[in-house]
Amino acid sequence: MKLLISNDDGINAEGIQCLAEVLEEIADIAVVAPDRDHSGASGSLTLSRPLNVTTLRNGYQCVDGTPADSVHIGLTALYDGQIDRVVSGINSHENLGDDVLYSGTAAAAIEGRFLKFPPIAVSLVNRGDAHYETAAQVVKDLLLKGAIDNLPPRVILNVNVPDLPYEMLRGKQITRLGHRAKGQPPETFSDPRGKTRLWISTAGEGDDAGPGTDFYAVANDYVSITPMQVDMTRHDALPELQRWLEVDHG
């Protein structure tokens, strides 16, 4: 199997270095990632200018664009037809619940949804100990067992790993995305010229975070594995909207 590894923390981030070193033990890898931190970039593509690709001494390649740019270029230009699966991470902090809407880590994985094997986005629920090797080993386990290879088309796996030594993990749980409460207001300050500036602050705490959610799993020292899809249609709202349309047009 050939893996394309990317991230949103940038090519020099500790997480992607650890992930690549562990996964090259079991697979042929290619690393294509942004040249700098693009956390929160979501699935944005750079359409307003050309992109530059630089090959580093270790063979990794970096793109002066977003995570989605990096995987898109990797799959359609640098390694067209050669990649079996995309693995994105290891993100330096969790991607739980609503986080995936903003996450460049998730977005990089989502770019790999057209491939035969489901892409994986992996994040460390960082509590200051930075056990990236634990998260890398979890991904290695998933790939070696092969059970995730038979999922329906275009499933994306969102994996969050507690910041613990591998042997202290309590196991793995299949979860759904929870939800966060409203985020904190931005920090307000004045720049040297007296202009007011706003700096986006921290995300809200888990609001829908009970048993069965990704929040609950990692809080209890389990790896959370959540199958996701790109379809954002609210299917249970379709009948009510259809009735409204029929009444409105009599």
Secondary structure, 3 states (H helix, E strand, C coil): CEEEEECCCCCCCHHHHHHHHHHCCCCEEEEEEECCCCCCCCCCCCCCCCCCEEECCCCCEEECCCHHHHHHHHHHHHCCCCCCEEEEEEECCCCCHHHHHCCHHHHHHHCCCCCCCCCEEEEEECCCCCCHHHHHHHHHHHHHHCHHHHCCCCCEEEEEEECCCHHHCCCEEECECCEECCCCCCEEEECCCCCEEEECCCCCCEEECCCCEHHHHHHCCCEEEEEECCCCCCHHHHHHHHHHHHHHCC
